[in-house]
Amino acid sequence: MLLLQKQQPLTYVELMTQSKISNTGRFNYHLKILADFLEKDEDGKYRLTEKGSHVAQLLADGSTWNLDGNKGNFRSIALVGTIGFALVLLNPAILENFVGIPLVVGFWPSIVTILYVFLLPGAVMWFLSNKRLKNREIQNLLKAPLFSILLLVCIVVIFALVYFLALLVWGVRISFPQLQKGVSAPQTTIQNGHEVLTFQQVTYSTMPILAFPLAGIFSLVGFLMAEAIQRLHGRS
């Protein structure tokens, strides 16, 4: 409608090309929706009706309308998805793979870590998506967490390529450092008739790098939980 206001009449092809829409089914659907505002002249070119001219003027007067909204949305999706990707990597259970120091030791740290996995990255991405994206349909909102999962998959692919390249070319096996720490409740043992206080050595196995995309899927679950809560609250 904004295009027709600036330069009418336009043919079907011209209107579709300048609207930057390649899906003809989608384009025809929206033309039908706008039937009250558009009409064809004798040459089959599209013009605005009188009602369409008034609506187009209202759209033109709006400061937030632009024809490059898809580009802005993509930048927002990439930004929000990258933030979610960073938050997933900052999960202590994953971060300890990079620093080589066990960060999750004990019952309550494990519970907090699990809550972090499911709640924090997904909730942050949900909040930012609702703030930045103009189109808040669920299929559009989901693009940010899916983008973060894609980045996590890329890490796995890059690591696999480097791993096999190093193994084949230099014969070097690349892996995360093994996490070890001697911590546990003291144990009393009997040696030569005497009680001896000892400490059990606990070894923490490194999280497989294939679990990174899984952590991203967990954050997607948190995202969907936040959206479900918001919709239920809206209905109530």
N, C-alpha and C positions, 0 to 999 in steps of 0.2 A: 504493500500500500504506500509505503514511503517512496519506493522507486517510481511508482506510477504518479505520485504527486509531483516528483521532480521532472520526469520525462515520460509523458504519455502521448500517444498510445504505444504499447509494447506487445510484440508477438509472444506467443506461449514460450518459444525457445529463448527469446531475449529475457523474458521475465524469470524463467527458470535459471538461466545462466548467471544473470546478475544477482539473483538471490542466493547463489552458491549452494544450490540443492541439486544433488545428482539422482536422488531416488524419485522416479516419476510417480510411483504410487503414493508416496508421502506428499508430493507436491500437489497432485490432483485432489487428494483428500482435503488439503487446506484451502484449495481454490473453491471446493464445494462449501466449506465452512464459511467462506467470505462471499458467498453468492449474493448477499444483499448489498454488498459494497462494490462489487465489480460487475462490469458488463462488457460485451463484445460489440465492436462496431461492424460495419459492412465488410471490412477487410479481414474480420476475424481477430483483430487486435483488441487487447484488453484496455479498458478505461475505468476510471472511478465513477461510480454513480454520485448523485448529489449527496446522499447519505455517506458514501465512502469518502467524499472530499472533506466533509466535516470531521469524520473519524480520523482521517489521515492528518488533518491539521492538529487535532488533539495529540496524536502520537508525535508529531514533529515538535510540538511545544514541550513535550516531556524531556527533561534533562537527562534521564537515565536510559533512554532508548538509543540503541546503535545497531548497525547491521553487522558488526564484527563481534557480536556477543559470544559466538562459539569459540573464537580465539581466546577471549577473556576467560571463558569457562575452562578451557583446556589448561591455561596457565594456573588457574586456581586449583584445578584437580591435581596437576603435577605438584604444586606447592604443598597442598594438604597431604597428598600421598607420600611425599618425601619426608614430611614431618612425622607421619605415622611410621614410616620405614625407620627413621632415626630412633623413635621411641621404642620400637620393637627390639632394635639392637642394644638399646640401653637397659633392657631387661637384665637384672643381675644374673639370671641363669644362662643367658647368652653372653653377656659381657665378660664373665669369668673365663670363657674360652679364649678371648683375645688377650686378657691381662695375665693369664696363667696363675691366678690366685683364686681359691674358692671363696665365693661371696655369699653363698646360700648354705648356711650350716645351722641345723636345728629345726625344730618343728615350726615355730612362729615365723622365722624368716622364709620358710618354704610356703607357708600359707599366704604371706604378704606377696611373695613372688607370683604365686598362682593368681591372686587377685589382680596384680599388675598386668599379667599376660592378658586376662580377659577384659579388664575394665579400662585401663588408662589409655593405650593407643587408640582403641576403638572409640572411646568417649571423646577424646580430643579431636579425632578426625570428624566425628559426627558434628561436634559443636562448630568447628571451622567450616565444614561443608555447608551447614545451614546459614552461617554468617556470610559466606563469600559467593555461593552459587545462587543465581537468580531463579533457575529452574530447580525446584526442590522435589521433583518426582523421584521416587525411590531408585529407578534405573539410572538416574543421573547422579544421585547422591552416592551410589555404590561404586562409582568410578574411582573415587579417591582411595578407599581401602584396597580395591583390586589393583590399582597402580602400585601401592606399597608392596603387595604380594608379588607383583611382577618384578620389582626391584630386588626383593629377597631371592626370587628364583634366579635372577641374573647373577647374584653373588654365588649361588651354588654352581651355576654353569661356568662362571669364570674360574672359580676354585678348582672345578673338575678339569678344565682345560690346562690350567697351570700345573695341577698335580700330575696329569698324564704326560705333559710336555717335559716336566722336570724328571719324571721317572724314565721316560724313553730316551731323552737326550743326555742327561747328566747322571742318571741312576740315583737320583736323590728322592727320598720319600718325604713329602711335605705333610705335616699334620699339626694340629694344635698341641700346645704343651700339656703333658699329663699333670692333672691336679692332684696333689697329695698334701695331707696335713694330719699330724698326729693329734687328734682331739677325740675325746670320748670320756665317759664316766670311768673313774679309776676302778681297777679290778684287783682283787686280793687272791693271790695264789699261794700254795704251800710248797716251799722248796727246802729240802733237808730238815723238815719238821718245823720250819719257821714261816710265819706269814710274810709274804713279800708283796708290796704295793706296785702294781704295774699299770700301764696305760695302753689301751688298745689303739693300734694304728688304723686309721680310716683312710681309704683311698676313694677319691671322687672321680668317677669316670667322666670324660669330656663329652659334652652334648654333641651328637653327630651334626655336621653342617646341613644334612638333609632336613633337620628339624626346623631350620630357619623359616621356610615357607609355611610349615605347620604353625609356627608362632604367629605368622601373618594371618592365617585362617582363624586362629583364636581371636585376634584383634577384630576380624570381620564379624565374628559372633558378638563381640562387645558392641560393635557399631550397630548391628541389627537389634540388639537388646535396647540400646538407647533410643533408636527410632521407634521400636514397639512401645516403649514406655511413654514416649511423647505422643504417639497416636492414641493410646488408651487414655491418656490424660486429656487430650483434646476432645474425645468422645464423651468423657464424663463431665 
